[in-house]
Amino acid sequence: MSQHCSNPFNGCVRKTLERYFADLDGHPPGDLYQLMLAEMERPLLEKVMHHTGGNQTQAARLLGLNRSTLRKKLQHYGLDE
């Protein structure tokens, strides 16, 4: 199976993870799944909220989330101004 992907995010994530593991220098990573979610989710929410002018209904629709789920995520990251 080819590692080539037409999705540019895929390549960025791969390169970031390669650097992350190299920087660990053999030390075990901790809670990597949650780390990756937090690192990607916050900027995603910030940009989508900016793109929609703060309209949570539009943002939830764009993200494919329920509006109450979006509100909880915004609160979690302190983005619920």
N, C-alpha and C positions, 0 to 999 in steps of 0.2 A: 504494500500500500504506500503510495506516494505521500511524503510529508508536505508537499506543496499544497497550499490552501489559498483560495481566492479571497478569503477573509483577512484583511490586514490586522485585525485585532488578534487573531490566532498567532501570527508571527511575533507580534509585540509581546504577547503573554509568554510565548516560548522563550524569547530572548531574555525577558525579565527573570523568568524562573531559572534559566541557565546561569545568569549573573548571581542570583540569590544563592543558589546552591554552591557556586564557586566561592562566594564571599563567606559562606559558612565554614569553609575549609575543613570539612569532615565532621563538624559539629551537627548534631541532629536538629532539624527544624522543629519548632513547637507550634501546634495549632495552625498549621499552614492553610487549611481550608478556610477558617474564619479570617485569617490575615488577608488572604486573597479577596474574599468577599468584601471586607471592609475597605480595602484599598481600591477596589473597583466600584463599589456601590455608592460611596459618598460622592466622588466626582461625577458619576453618572446622574445621580439625583440633582446635584448642583446645576449641571448643564441643562438637563431637561427642564428643571424649574425656571431657569433663566430663559430658555427657548420658548416656553409657554407663558412667559410674563407672570409667573407665579400662580397660574391657573391650575389648581390641583386636579380638577376633573380632566382637563386636557392632558396633563402630565400622566395621570393614571392610565388614561386610554393609550397614550403613546408608548408607555412602558408595558402595557398588558397586565396591569395590576388593578385590584379593587381599590377604590379611593380610600377606604379606611386603612388598608394595608400600606398605601403610600403615606398617609398621615403618620402612622406608627413609625415607619422608616425615617421620615423627616424628623420626627421627635427624637428618635434614637441618635441621629447624627447632629442634633441641635440646629436643624435647618428649617424649623417650623416658625419662622419669624412672624 
